[in-house]
């Protein structure tokens, strides 16, 4: 389990590093360092993008698995080549949808790299401002 987690994390980090190789022409180790730096500076944004695109991947997988049941259910009535062709078509559509999601995830990462993180605006009206003496006096 530890090897699988390490492999997955390393694969994800290397795929993130490819963005820096292509966009900035960085060397392999420089791109890997930039990817790790991005993970340290924007972990919430990266986790959100990975989570939403991962959920999309799960939805596409469930749909493709459900659709694959139809040709398999007709396996006794149809010739084997038609069943195999139907499964191949579903498989190709699944791969196209998953690749689309992967490109979308990389585009989200590119957006995060190009746009620096904006600090949240500070409000003058803090929740404790109605208690006297908690806020510094205005001069």
C-alpha positions as CSV (number, residue, x, y, z in Angstrom):
1,X,0.0,0.0,0.0
2,X,2.9,2.3,0.8
3,X,4.5,1.6,-2.5
4,X,1.3,2.3,-4.4
5,X,0.8,5.6,-2.6
6,X,4.4,6.6,-3.2
7,X,4.1,5.7,-6.9
8,X,0.9,7.7,-7.3
9,X,2.3,10.7,-5.5
10,X,5.5,10.6,-7.6
11,X,3.5,10.2,-10.8
12,X,1.3,13.1,-10.0
13,X,4.3,15.3,-9.1
14,X,6.1,14.4,-12.4
15,X,3.0,15.1,-14.4
16,X,2.7,18.5,-12.7
17,X,6.4,19.2,-13.4
18,X,5.8,18.8,-17.2
19,X,3.9,22.1,-17.1
20,X,7.1,23.9,-16.1
21,X,9.2,22.1,-18.7
22,X,6.8,23.1,-21.5
23,X,5.9,26.6,-20.3
24,X,9.3,27.8,-19.0
25,X,11.7,25.5,-20.7
26,X,13.0,24.3,-17.3
27,X,15.3,21.3,-16.8
28,X,13.9,18.2,-15.2
29,X,15.1,18.9,-11.7
30,X,14.2,22.6,-11.9
31,X,10.7,21.7,-13.0
32,X,10.4,19.2,-10.3
33,X,11.5,21.8,-7.7
34,X,9.0,24.3,-9.1
35,X,6.2,21.6,-8.9
36,X,7.1,21.0,-5.2
37,X,7.2,24.7,-4.6
38,X,3.7,25.1,-6.1
39,X,2.5,22.3,-3.9
40,X,3.9,24.1,-0.8
41,X,2.4,27.5,-1.8
42,X,-1.0,26.5,-3.2
43,X,-2.0,23.2,-1.6
44,X,-5.7,24.0,-1.3
45,X,-6.1,25.0,-4.9
46,X,-4.2,22.0,-6.2
47,X,-6.2,19.7,-3.9
48,X,-9.5,21.2,-5.0
49,X,-8.7,20.8,-8.7
50,X,-7.5,17.3,-8.2
51,X,-10.6,16.4,-6.2
52,X,-13.1,17.8,-8.7
53,X,-11.4,16.3,-11.7
54,X,-11.0,13.0,-9.8
55,X,-14.7,13.0,-9.1
56,X,-15.4,13.6,-12.7
57,X,-13.1,10.7,-13.6
58,X,-15.1,8.4,-11.2
59,X,-18.4,9.5,-12.7
60,X,-17.1,8.8,-16.3
61,X,-15.8,5.4,-15.1
62,X,-19.2,4.5,-13.5
63,X,-21.0,5.5,-16.7
64,X,-18.6,3.6,-18.9
65,X,-18.9,0.5,-16.7
66,X,-22.6,0.7,-16.8
67,X,-22.7,1.1,-20.6
68,X,-20.4,-1.9,-21.0
69,X,-23.0,-4.1,-19.4
70,X,-25.3,-3.7,-22.4
71,X,-23.1,-5.4,-25.0
72,X,-22.2,-8.1,-22.5
73,X,-25.9,-8.7,-21.8
74,X,-26.5,-9.2,-25.5
75,X,-23.5,-11.6,-25.9
76,X,-25.7,-14.7,-26.3
77,X,-27.9,-13.0,-29.0
78,X,-25.2,-11.1,-31.0
79,X,-22.1,-12.3,-32.7
80,X,-18.9,-12.0,-30.8
81,X,-17.5,-9.4,-33.1
82,X,-20.4,-7.0,-32.5
83,X,-20.1,-7.4,-28.7
84,X,-16.3,-6.8,-29.0
85,X,-17.0,-3.8,-31.2
86,X,-19.5,-2.3,-28.8
87,X,-17.1,-2.8,-25.9
88,X,-14.3,-1.2,-28.0
89,X,-16.4,1.8,-28.8
90,X,-17.3,2.3,-25.1
91,X,-13.7,1.9,-24.2
92,X,-12.6,4.5,-26.8
93,X,-15.2,7.0,-25.6
94,X,-14.1,6.4,-22.0
95,X,-10.5,7.1,-22.9
96,X,-11.5,10.3,-24.8
97,X,-13.5,11.6,-21.9
98,X,-10.8,10.8,-19.4
99,X,-8.1,12.5,-21.6
100,X,-10.4,15.5,-21.8
101,X,-10.6,15.6,-18.0
102,X,-6.8,15.3,-17.8
103,X,-6.3,18.2,-20.1
104,X,-8.8,20.2,-18.1
105,X,-6.9,19.4,-14.9
106,X,-3.6,20.5,-16.5
107,X,-5.3,23.7,-17.7
108,X,-6.5,24.4,-14.1
109,X,-2.9,23.9,-12.9
110,X,-1.7,26.3,-15.6
111,X,-4.2,28.9,-14.4
112,X,-2.9,28.5,-10.8
113,X,0.7,29.0,-12.0
114,X,-0.1,32.1,-14.1
115,X,-2.3,33.8,-11.5
116,X,-0.7,34.5,-8.1
117,X,-2.8,33.8,-5.1
118,X,-4.9,36.8,-4.1
119,X,-5.1,37.6,-0.4
120,X,-8.5,37.8,1.1
121,X,-9.7,41.4,1.4
122,X,-9.6,42.7,5.0
123,X,-12.8,44.1,6.3
124,X,-12.8,47.2,8.5
125,X,-15.9,45.9,10.2
126,X,-14.6,43.0,12.2
127,X,-17.0,40.9,14.1
128,X,-15.5,42.1,17.4
129,X,-15.8,45.8,16.5
130,X,-19.0,46.2,18.5
131,X,-17.0,45.5,21.7
132,X,-15.3,48.7,22.7
133,X,-11.5,48.6,23.1
134,X,-10.8,45.6,20.9
135,X,-9.9,47.5,17.8
136,X,-7.2,50.2,17.8
137,X,-8.5,53.7,17.9
138,X,-8.6,55.5,14.6
139,X,-6.5,58.6,14.4
